[in-house]
Structure formats: C-alpha cells, structure tokens
Amino acid sequence: MWKDPIIEELQQQRDEYAKQFNYDLTAMFEDLKAKERLNTTHTIVSWPVSRRPVTVLPPAAEVSK
C-alpha cells in the first residue's frame, strides 16, 4: 500500500503533541484555547445559532401500522 509522506508527518506531529499532555483531551483542549486567546492576528467571530422549525415524528412502531 502506498504511504503519503505528508500524512505520515502530520500523524507524527499529532502524536507528539498528544504525548506532551499524556493523551489527555481536556488538557489538549485547554492548551489550544489558551493559544487561541493569545493569537491576536485573527479575529474570532461567533455567529448566532439559526433556529429552524423541528418536525416531530411519531415513534417507529406507530409509523409501521
């Protein structure tokens, strides 16, 4: 099977980053959020959540009757 060297490098970097935090997702998330707050070159935009009407379907047992 052919291996993509770029993908292999990305996977290696991802593993090295995760290893710094003992593969703790919460610690990695907090680190990334801290880096995001320190980044002054990009503006973070928060868009309002769009509220769409929700269609409520009957339970599956009632649909098959």
mmCIF file of the N, C-alpha and C atoms, coordinates in Angstrom:
data_MODEL
# 
_entry.id   MODEL 
# 
loop_
_atom_site.group_PDB 
_atom_site.id 
_atom_site.type_symbol 
_atom_site.label_atom_id 
_atom_site.label_alt_id 
_atom_site.label_comp_id 
_atom_site.label_asym_id 
_atom_site.label_entity_id 
_atom_site.label_seq_id 
_atom_site.pdbx_PDB_ins_code 
_atom_site.Cartn_x 
_atom_site.Cartn_y 
_atom_site.Cartn_z 
_atom_site.occupancy 
_atom_site.B_iso_or_equiv 
_atom_site.pdbx_formal_charge 
_atom_site.auth_seq_id 
_atom_site.auth_comp_id 
_atom_site.auth_asym_id 
_atom_site.auth_atom_id 
_atom_site.pdbx_PDB_model_num 
ATOM 1   N N  . MET A 1 1  ? 0.843   -1.187 0.000  1.00 0.00 ? 1  MET A N  1 
ATOM 2   C CA . MET A 1 1  ? 0.000   0.000  0.000  1.00 0.00 ? 1  MET A CA 1 
ATOM 3   C C  . MET A 1 1  ? 0.890   1.252  0.000  1.00 0.00 ? 1  MET A C  1 
ATOM 4   N N  . TRP A 1 2  ? 0.508   2.239  -0.781 1.00 0.00 ? 2  TRP A N  1 
ATOM 5   C CA . TRP A 1 2  ? 1.271   3.479  -0.897 1.00 0.00 ? 2  TRP A CA 1 
ATOM 6   C C  . TRP A 1 2  ? 1.036   4.341  0.336  1.00 0.00 ? 2  TRP A C  1 
ATOM 7   N N  . LYS A 1 3  ? 2.105   4.937  0.871  1.00 0.00 ? 3  LYS A N  1 
ATOM 8   C CA . LYS A 1 3  ? 2.004   5.796  2.048  1.00 0.00 ? 3  LYS A CA 1 
ATOM 9   C C  . LYS A 1 3  ? 2.327   7.225  1.639  1.00 0.00 ? 3  LYS A C  1 
ATOM 10  N N  . ASP A 1 4  ? 1.495   8.131  2.084  1.00 0.00 ? 4  ASP A N  1 
ATOM 11  C CA . ASP A 1 4  ? 1.676   9.543  1.798  1.00 0.00 ? 4  ASP A CA 1 
ATOM 12  C C  . ASP A 1 4  ? 2.599   10.143 2.868  1.00 0.00 ? 4  ASP A C  1 
ATOM 13  N N  . PRO A 1 5  ? 3.753   10.659 2.472  1.00 0.00 ? 5  PRO A N  1 
ATOM 14  C CA . PRO A 1 5  ? 4.699   11.198 3.463  1.00 0.00 ? 5  PRO A CA 1 
ATOM 15  C C  . PRO A 1 5  ? 4.138   12.408 4.218  1.00 0.00 ? 5  PRO A C  1 
ATOM 16  N N  . ILE A 1 6  ? 3.289   13.181 3.591  1.00 0.00 ? 6  ILE A N  1 
ATOM 17  C CA . ILE A 1 6  ? 2.706   14.349 4.261  1.00 0.00 ? 6  ILE A CA 1 
ATOM 18  C C  . ILE A 1 6  ? 1.767   13.889 5.375  1.00 0.00 ? 6  ILE A C  1 
ATOM 19  N N  . ILE A 1 7  ? 0.930   12.896 5.075  1.00 0.00 ? 7  ILE A N  1 
ATOM 20  C CA . ILE A 1 7  ? 0.010   12.364 6.077  1.00 0.00 ? 7  ILE A CA 1 
ATOM 21  C C  . ILE A 1 7  ? 0.790   11.732 7.226  1.00 0.00 ? 7  ILE A C  1 
ATOM 22  N N  . GLU A 1 8  ? 1.839   11.002 6.915  1.00 0.00 ? 8  GLU A N  1 
ATOM 23  C CA . GLU A 1 8  ? 2.659   10.393 7.963  1.00 0.00 ? 8  GLU A CA 1 
ATOM 24  C C  . GLU A 1 8  ? 3.277   11.453 8.871  1.00 0.00 ? 8  GLU A C  1 
ATOM 25  N N  . GLU A 1 9  ? 3.752   12.556 8.281  1.00 0.00 ? 9  GLU A N  1 
ATOM 26  C CA . GLU A 1 9  ? 4.334   13.632 9.075  1.00 0.00 ? 9  GLU A CA 1 
ATOM 27  C C  . GLU A 1 9  ? 3.278   14.276 9.970  1.00 0.00 ? 9  GLU A C  1 
ATOM 28  N N  . LEU A 1 10 ? 2.080   14.502 9.434  1.00 0.00 ? 10 LEU A N  1 
ATOM 29  C CA . LEU A 1 10 ? 1.001   15.084 10.240 1.00 0.00 ? 10 LEU A CA 1 
ATOM 30  C C  . LEU A 1 10 ? 0.626   14.173 11.403 1.00 0.00 ? 10 LEU A C  1 
ATOM 31  N N  . GLN A 1 11 ? 0.547   12.878 11.145 1.00 0.00 ? 11 GLN A N  1 
ATOM 32  C CA . GLN A 1 11 ? 0.215   11.928 12.199 1.00 0.00 ? 11 GLN A CA 1 
ATOM 33  C C  . GLN A 1 11 ? 1.299   11.905 13.270 1.00 0.00 ? 11 GLN A C  1 
ATOM 34  N N  . GLN A 1 12 ? 2.542   12.008 12.862 1.00 0.00 ? 12 GLN A N  1 
ATOM 35  C CA . GLN A 1 12 ? 3.656   12.029 13.813 1.00 0.00 ? 12 GLN A CA 1 
ATOM 36  C C  . GLN A 1 12 ? 3.585   13.289 14.682 1.00 0.00 ? 12 GLN A C  1 
ATOM 37  N N  . GLN A 1 13 ? 3.324   14.443 14.060 1.00 0.00 ? 13 GLN A N  1 
ATOM 38  C CA . GLN A 1 13 ? 3.228   15.689 14.816 1.00 0.00 ? 13 GLN A CA 1 
ATOM 39  C C  . GLN A 1 13 ? 2.047   15.659 15.776 1.00 0.00 ? 13 GLN A C  1 
ATOM 40  N N  . ARG A 1 14 ? 0.925   15.106 15.323 1.00 0.00 ? 14 ARG A N  1 
ATOM 41  C CA . ARG A 1 14 ? -0.258  14.994 16.174 1.00 0.00 ? 14 ARG A CA 1 
ATOM 42  C C  . ARG A 1 14 ? 0.044   14.108 17.384 1.00 0.00 ? 14 ARG A C  1 
ATOM 43  N N  . ASP A 1 15 ? 0.752   13.008 17.147 1.00 0.00 ? 15 ASP A N  1 
ATOM 44  C CA . ASP A 1 15 ? 1.091   12.100 18.236 1.00 0.00 ? 15 ASP A CA 1 
ATOM 45  C C  . ASP A 1 15 ? 2.055   12.755 19.226 1.00 0.00 ? 15 ASP A C  1 
ATOM 46  N N  . GLU A 1 16 ? 3.032   13.495 18.728 1.00 0.00 ? 16 GLU A N  1 
ATOM 47  C CA . GLU A 1 16 ? 3.977   14.183 19.605 1.00 0.00 ? 16 GLU A CA 1 
ATOM 48  C C  . GLU A 1 16 ? 3.264   15.228 20.461 1.00 0.00 ? 16 GLU A C  1 
ATOM 49  N N  . TYR A 1 17 ? 2.314   15.948 19.868 1.00 0.00 ? 17 TYR A N  1 
ATOM 50  C CA . TYR A 1 17 ? 1.543   16.953 20.620 1.00 0.00 ? 17 TYR A CA 1 
ATOM 51  C C  . TYR A 1 17 ? 0.714   16.271 21.708 1.00 0.00 ? 17 TYR A C  1 
ATOM 52  N N  . ALA A 1 18 ? 0.031   15.203 21.355 1.00 0.00 ? 18 ALA A N  1 
ATOM 53  C CA . ALA A 1 18 ? -0.808  14.489 22.323 1.00 0.00 ? 18 ALA A CA 1 
ATOM 54  C C  . ALA A 1 18 ? 0.037   13.885 23.440 1.00 0.00 ? 18 ALA A C  1 
ATOM 55  N N  . LYS A 1 19 ? 1.221   13.416 23.107 1.00 0.00 ? 19 LYS A N  1 
ATOM 56  C CA . LYS A 1 19 ? 2.117   12.799 24.091 1.00 0.00 ? 19 LYS A CA 1 
ATOM 57  C C  . LYS A 1 19 ? 2.533   13.818 25.156 1.00 0.00 ? 19 LYS A C  1 
ATOM 58  N N  . GLN A 1 20 ? 2.647   15.098 24.785 1.00 0.00 ? 20 GLN A N  1 
ATOM 59  C CA . GLN A 1 20 ? 3.009   16.153 25.738 1.00 0.00 ? 20 GLN A CA 1 
ATOM 60  C C  . GLN A 1 20 ? 1.990   16.248 26.866 1.00 0.00 ? 20 GLN A C  1 
ATOM 61  N N  . PHE A 1 21 ? 0.738   15.895 26.568 1.00 0.00 ? 21 PHE A N  1 
ATOM 62  C CA . PHE A 1 21 ? -0.352  16.007 27.533 1.00 0.00 ? 21 PHE A CA 1 
ATOM 63  C C  . PHE A 1 21 ? -0.814  14.632 28.020 1.00 0.00 ? 21 PHE A C  1 
ATOM 64  N N  . ASN A 1 22 ? 0.031   13.621 27.806 1.00 0.00 ? 22 ASN A N  1 
ATOM 65  C CA . ASN A 1 22 ? -0.294  12.252 28.194 1.00 0.00 ? 22 ASN A CA 1 
ATOM 66  C C  . ASN A 1 22 ? -1.642  11.816 27.594 1.00 0.00 ? 22 ASN A C  1 
ATOM 67  N N  . TYR A 1 23 ? -1.904  12.267 26.384 1.00 0.00 ? 23 TYR A N  1 
ATOM 68  C CA . TYR A 1 23 ? -3.112  11.926 25.616 1.00 0.00 ? 23 TYR A CA 1 
ATOM 69  C C  . TYR A 1 23 ? -4.400  12.347 26.326 1.00 0.00 ? 23 TYR A C  1 
ATOM 70  N N  . ASP A 1 24 ? -4.318  13.383 27.163 1.00 0.00 ? 24 ASP A N  1 
ATOM 71  C CA . ASP A 1 24 ? -5.481  13.902 27.889 1.00 0.00 ? 24 ASP A CA 1 
ATOM 72  C C  . ASP A 1 24 ? -6.171  14.945 27.013 1.00 0.00 ? 24 ASP A C  1 
ATOM 73  N N  . LEU A 1 25 ? -7.364  14.608 26.522 1.00 0.00 ? 25 LEU A N  1 
ATOM 74  C CA . LEU A 1 25 ? -8.078  15.503 25.605 1.00 0.00 ? 25 LEU A CA 1 
ATOM 75  C C  . LEU A 1 25 ? -8.440  16.829 26.264 1.00 0.00 ? 25 LEU A C  1 
ATOM 76  N N  . THR A 1 26 ? -8.799  16.803 27.539 1.00 0.00 ? 26 THR A N  1 
ATOM 77  C CA . THR A 1 26 ? -9.155  18.042 28.231 1.00 0.00 ? 26 THR A CA 1 
ATOM 78  C C  . THR A 1 26 ? -7.947  18.974 28.302 1.00 0.00 ? 26 THR A C  1 
ATOM 79  N N  . ALA A 1 27 ? -6.794  18.429 28.620 1.00 0.00 ? 27 ALA A N  1 
ATOM 80  C CA . ALA A 1 27 ? -5.576  19.255 28.698 1.00 0.00 ? 27 ALA A CA 1 
ATOM 81  C C  . ALA A 1 27 ? -5.208  19.816 27.327 1.00 0.00 ? 27 ALA A C  1 
ATOM 82  N N  . MET A 1 28 ? -5.353  19.008 26.282 1.00 0.00 ? 28 MET A N  1 
ATOM 83  C CA . MET A 1 28 ? -5.054  19.488 24.928 1.00 0.00 ? 28 MET A CA 1 
ATOM 84  C C  . MET A 1 28 ? -6.025  20.593 24.530 1.00 0.00 ? 28 MET A C  1 
ATOM 85  N N  . PHE A 1 29 ? -7.304  20.416 24.860 1.00 0.00 ? 29 PHE A N  1 
ATOM 86  C CA . PHE A 1 29 ? -8.315  21.426 24.544 1.00 0.00 ? 29 PHE A CA 1 
ATOM 87  C C  . PHE A 1 29 ? -7.992  22.742 25.240 1.00 0.00 ? 29 PHE A C  1 
ATOM 88  N N  . GLU A 1 30 ? -7.653  22.666 26.534 1.00 0.00 ? 30 GLU A N  1 
ATOM 89  C CA . GLU A 1 30 ? -7.327  23.879 27.284 1.00 0.00 ? 30 GLU A CA 1 
ATOM 90  C C  . GLU A 1 30 ? -6.091  24.570 26.710 1.00 0.00 ? 30 GLU A C  1 
ATOM 91  N N  . ASP A 1 31 ? -5.104  23.797 26.291 1.00 0.00 ? 31 ASP A N  1 
ATOM 92  C CA . ASP A 1 31 ? -3.904  24.378 25.685 1.00 0.00 ? 31 ASP A CA 1 
ATOM 93  C C  . ASP A 1 31 ? -4.238  25.086 24.378 1.00 0.00 ? 31 ASP A C  1 
ATOM 94  N N  . LEU A 1 32 ? -5.052  24.448 23.559 1.00 0.00 ? 32 LEU A N  1 
ATOM 95  C CA . LEU A 1 32 ? -5.425  25.063 22.279 1.00 0.00 ? 32 LEU A CA 1 
ATOM 96  C C  . LEU A 1 32 ? -6.263  26.323 22.483 1.00 0.00 ? 32 LEU A C  1 
ATOM 97  N N  . LYS A 1 33 ? -7.158  26.313 23.472 1.00 0.00 ? 33 LYS A N  1 
ATOM 98  C CA . LYS A 1 33 ? -7.953  27.509 23.748 1.00 0.00 ? 33 LYS A CA 1 
ATOM 99  C C  . LYS A 1 33 ? -7.060  28.641 24.255 1.00 0.00 ? 33 LYS A C  1 
ATOM 100 N N  . ALA A 1 34 ? -6.058  28.327 25.065 1.00 0.00 ? 34 ALA A N  1 
ATOM 101 C CA . ALA A 1 34 ? -5.124  29.349 25.548 1.00 0.00 ? 34 ALA A CA 1 
ATOM 102 C C  . ALA A 1 34 ? -4.342  29.945 24.382 1.00 0.00 ? 34 ALA A C  1 
ATOM 103 N N  . LYS A 1 35 ? -3.888  29.085 23.462 1.00 0.00 ? 35 LYS A N  1 
ATOM 104 C CA . LYS A 1 35 ? -3.169  29.581 22.283 1.00 0.00 ? 35 LYS A CA 1 
ATOM 105 C C  . LYS A 1 35 ? -4.089  30.438 21.418 1.00 0.00 ? 35 LYS A C  1 
ATOM 106 N N  . GLU A 1 36 ? -5.346  30.060 21.342 1.00 0.00 ? 36 GLU A N  1 
ATOM 107 C CA . GLU A 1 36 ? -6.316  30.825 20.561 1.00 0.00 ? 36 GLU A CA 1 
ATOM 108 C C  . GLU A 1 36 ? -6.503  32.222 21.158 1.00 0.00 ? 36 GLU A C  1 
ATOM 109 N N  . ARG A 1 37 ? -6.569  32.310 22.480 1.00 0.00 ? 37 ARG A N  1 
ATOM 110 C CA . ARG A 1 37 ? -6.729  33.616 23.142 1.00 0.00 ? 37 ARG A CA 1 
ATOM 111 C C  . ARG A 1 37 ? -5.501  34.503 22.933 1.00 0.00 ? 37 ARG A C  1 
ATOM 112 N N  . LEU A 1 38 ? -4.319  33.902 22.872 1.00 0.00 ? 38 LEU A N  1 
ATOM 113 C CA . LEU A 1 38 ? -3.086  34.672 22.694 1.00 0.00 ? 38 LEU A CA 1 
ATOM 114 C C  . LEU A 1 38 ? -2.885  35.140 21.258 1.00 0.00 ? 38 LEU A C  1 
ATOM 115 N N  . ASN A 1 39 ? -3.563  34.517 20.322 1.00 0.00 ? 39 ASN A N  1 
ATOM 116 C CA . ASN A 1 39 ? -3.411  34.854 18.913 1.00 0.00 ? 39 ASN A CA 1 
ATOM 117 C C  . ASN A 1 39 ? -4.153  36.158 18.623 1.00 0.00 ? 39 ASN A C  1 
ATOM 118 N N  . THR A 1 40 ? -3.409  37.202 18.293 1.00 0.00 ? 40 THR A N  1 
ATOM 119 C CA . THR A 1 40 ? -4.032  38.499 18.020 1.00 0.00 ? 40 THR A CA 1 
ATOM 120 C C  . THR A 1 40 ? -4.093  38.801 16.525 1.00 0.00 ? 40 THR A C  1 
ATOM 121 N N  . THR A 1 41 ? -3.644  37.865 15.707 1.00 0.00 ? 41 THR A N  1 
ATOM 122 C CA . THR A 1 41 ? -3.635  38.126 14.271 1.00 0.00 ? 41 THR A CA 1 
ATOM 123 C C  . THR A 1 41 ? -4.953  37.767 13.604 1.00 0.00 ? 41 THR A C  1 
ATOM 124 N N  . HIS A 1 42 ? -5.789  36.981 14.293 1.00 0.00 ? 42 HIS A N  1 
ATOM 125 C CA . HIS A 1 42 ? -7.071  36.588 13.716 1.00 0.00 ? 42 HIS A CA 1 
ATOM 126 C C  . HIS A 1 42 ? -8.201  37.007 14.644 1.00 0.00 ? 42 HIS A C  1 
ATOM 127 N N  . THR A 1 43 ? -9.305  37.413 14.068 1.00 0.00 ? 43 THR A N  1 
ATOM 128 C CA . THR A 1 43 ? -10.479 37.755 14.846 1.00 0.00 ? 43 THR A CA 1 
ATOM 129 C C  . THR A 1 43 ? -11.390 36.537 14.904 1.00 0.00 ? 43 THR A C  1 
ATOM 130 N N  . ILE A 1 44 ? -11.814 36.190 16.107 1.00 0.00 ? 44 ILE A N  1 
ATOM 131 C CA . ILE A 1 44 ? -12.722 35.063 16.276 1.00 0.00 ? 44 ILE A CA 1 
ATOM 132 C C  . ILE A 1 44 ? -14.143 35.596 16.239 1.00 0.00 ? 44 ILE A C  1 
ATOM 133 N N  . VAL A 1 45 ? -14.937 35.068 15.332 1.00 0.00 ? 45 VAL A N  1 
ATOM 134 C CA . VAL A 1 45 ? -16.311 35.524 15.145 1.00 0.00 ? 45 VAL A CA 1 
ATOM 135 C C  . VAL A 1 45 ? -17.255 34.431 15.602 1.00 0.00 ? 45 VAL A C  1 
ATOM 136 N N  . SER A 1 46 ? -18.262 34.812 16.332 1.00 0.00 ? 46 SER A N  1 
ATOM 137 C CA . SER A 1 46 ? -19.259 33.858 16.798 1.00 0.00 ? 46 SER A CA 1 
ATOM 138 C C  . SER A 1 46 ? -20.579 34.205 16.115 1.00 0.00 ? 46 SER A C  1 
ATOM 139 N N  . TRP A 1 47 ? -21.108 33.288 15.339 1.00 0.00 ? 47 TRP A N  1 
ATOM 140 C CA . TRP A 1 47 ? -22.355 33.511 14.637 1.00 0.00 ? 47 TRP A CA 1 
ATOM 141 C C  . TRP A 1 47 ? -23.516 33.016 15.485 1.00 0.00 ? 47 TRP A C  1 
ATOM 142 N N  . PRO A 1 48 ? -24.664 33.710 15.410 1.00 0.00 ? 48 PRO A N  1 
ATOM 143 C CA . PRO A 1 48 ? -25.816 33.243 16.174 1.00 0.00 ? 48 PRO A CA 1 
ATOM 144 C C  . PRO A 1 48 ? -26.302 31.894 15.646 1.00 0.00 ? 48 PRO A C  1 
ATOM 145 N N  . VAL A 1 49 ? -26.835 31.095 16.537 1.00 0.00 ? 49 VAL A N  1 
ATOM 146 C CA . VAL A 1 49 ? -27.357 29.794 16.148 1.00 0.00 ? 49 VAL A CA 1 
ATOM 147 C C  . VAL A 1 49 ? -28.655 30.006 15.394 1.00 0.00 ? 49 VAL A C  1 
ATOM 148 N N  . SER A 1 50 ? -28.788 29.362 14.245 1.00 0.00 ? 50 SER A N  1 
ATOM 149 C CA . SER A 1 50 ? -30.023 29.520 13.492 1.00 0.00 ? 50 SER A CA 1 
ATOM 150 C C  . SER A 1 50 ? -31.060 28.571 14.068 1.00 0.00 ? 50 SER A C  1 
ATOM 151 N N  . ARG A 1 51 ? -32.226 29.073 14.300 1.00 0.00 ? 51 ARG A N  1 
ATOM 152 C CA . ARG A 1 51 ? -33.317 28.279 14.860 1.00 0.00 ? 51 ARG A CA 1 
ATOM 153 C C  . ARG A 1 51 ? -34.235 27.863 13.721 1.00 0.00 ? 51 ARG A C  1 
ATOM 154 N N  . ARG A 1 52 ? -34.247 26.582 13.449 1.00 0.00 ? 52 ARG A N  1 
ATOM 155 C CA . ARG A 1 52 ? -35.104 26.056 12.389 1.00 0.00 ? 52 ARG A CA 1 
ATOM 156 C C  . ARG A 1 52 ? -36.251 25.295 13.028 1.00 0.00 ? 52 ARG A C  1 
ATOM 157 N N  . PRO A 1 53 ? -37.411 25.292 12.375 1.00 0.00 ? 53 PRO A N  1 
ATOM 158 C CA . PRO A 1 53 ? -38.529 24.521 12.931 1.00 0.00 ? 53 PRO A CA 1 
ATOM 159 C C  . PRO A 1 53 ? -38.173 23.034 12.972 1.00 0.00 ? 53 PRO A C  1 
ATOM 160 N N  . VAL A 1 54 ? -38.585 22.373 14.026 1.00 0.00 ? 54 VAL A N  1 
ATOM 161 C CA . VAL A 1 54 ? -38.290 20.963 14.200 1.00 0.00 ? 54 VAL A CA 1 
ATOM 162 C C  . VAL A 1 54 ? -39.548 20.161 13.907 1.00 0.00 ? 54 VAL A C  1 
ATOM 163 N N  . THR A 1 55 ? -39.407 19.137 13.075 1.00 0.00 ? 55 THR A N  1 
ATOM 164 C CA . THR A 1 55 ? -40.521 18.247 12.775 1.00 0.00 ? 55 THR A CA 1 
ATOM 165 C C  . THR A 1 55 ? -40.454 17.068 13.730 1.00 0.00 ? 55 THR A C  1 
ATOM 166 N N  . VAL A 1 56 ? -41.532 16.867 14.469 1.00 0.00 ? 56 VAL A N  1 
ATOM 167 C CA . VAL A 1 56 ? -41.583 15.762 15.424 1.00 0.00 ? 56 VAL A CA 1 
ATOM 168 C C  . VAL A 1 56 ? -42.302 14.604 14.760 1.00 0.00 ? 56 VAL A C  1 
ATOM 169 N N  . LEU A 1 57 ? -41.589 13.467 14.666 1.00 0.00 ? 57 LEU A N  1 
ATOM 170 C CA . LEU A 1 57 ? -42.163 12.278 14.052 1.00 0.00 ? 57 LEU A CA 1 
ATOM 171 C C  . LEU A 1 57 ? -42.687 11.343 15.138 1.00 0.00 ? 57 LEU A C  1 
ATOM 172 N N  . PRO A 1 58 ? -43.738 10.581 14.830 1.00 0.00 ? 58 PRO A N  1 
ATOM 173 C CA . PRO A 1 58 ? -44.235 9.611  15.809 1.00 0.00 ? 58 PRO A CA 1 
ATOM 174 C C  . PRO A 1 58 ? -43.216 8.497  15.992 1.00 0.00 ? 58 PRO A C  1 
ATOM 175 N N  . PRO A 1 59 ? -43.317 7.757  17.102 1.00 0.00 ? 59 PRO A N  1 
ATOM 176 C CA . PRO A 1 59 ? -42.393 6.631  17.293 1.00 0.00 ? 59 PRO A CA 1 
ATOM 177 C C  . PRO A 1 59 ? -42.482 5.638  16.151 1.00 0.00 ? 59 PRO A C  1 
ATOM 178 N N  . ALA A 1 60 ? -41.403 4.891  15.903 1.00 0.00 ? 60 ALA A N  1 
ATOM 179 C CA . ALA A 1 60 ? -41.322 3.975  14.770 1.00 0.00 ? 60 ALA A CA 1 
ATOM 180 C C  . ALA A 1 60 ? -42.453 2.952  14.762 1.00 0.00 ? 60 ALA A C  1 
ATOM 181 N N  . ALA A 1 61 ? -42.900 2.485  15.932 1.00 0.00 ? 61 ALA A N  1 
ATOM 182 C CA . ALA A 1 61 ? -43.965 1.473  15.992 1.00 0.00 ? 61 ALA A CA 1 
ATOM 183 C C  . ALA A 1 61 ? -45.265 2.018  15.407 1.00 0.00 ? 61 ALA A C  1 
ATOM 184 N N  . GLU A 1 62 ? -45.551 3.293  15.609 1.00 0.00 ? 62 GLU A N  1 
ATOM 185 C CA . GLU A 1 62 ? -46.775 3.892  15.081 1.00 0.00 ? 62 GLU A CA 1 
ATOM 186 C C  . GLU A 1 62 ? -46.678 4.151  13.585 1.00 0.00 ? 62 GLU A C  1 
ATOM 187 N N  . VAL A 1 63 ? -45.502 4.371  13.079 1.00 0.00 ? 63 VAL A N  1 
ATOM 188 C CA . VAL A 1 63 ? -45.321 4.655  11.667 1.00 0.00 ? 63 VAL A CA 1 
ATOM 189 C C  . VAL A 1 63 ? -45.580 3.402  10.837 1.00 0.00 ? 63 VAL A C  1 
ATOM 190 N N  . SER A 1 64 ? -45.220 2.225  11.342 1.00 0.00 ? 64 SER A N  1 
ATOM 191 C CA . SER A 1 64 ? -45.325 0.999  10.544 1.00 0.00 ? 64 SER A CA 1 
ATOM 192 C C  . SER A 1 64 ? -46.746 0.437  10.509 1.00 0.00 ? 64 SER A C  1 
ATOM 193 N N  . LYS A 1 65 ? -47.698 0.989  11.247 1.00 0.00 ? 65 LYS A N  1 
ATOM 194 C CA . LYS A 1 65 ? -49.078 0.484  11.251 1.00 0.00 ? 65 LYS A CA 1 
ATOM 195 C C  . LYS A 1 65 ? -49.792 0.761  9.962  1.00 0.00 ? 65 LYS A C  1 
# 
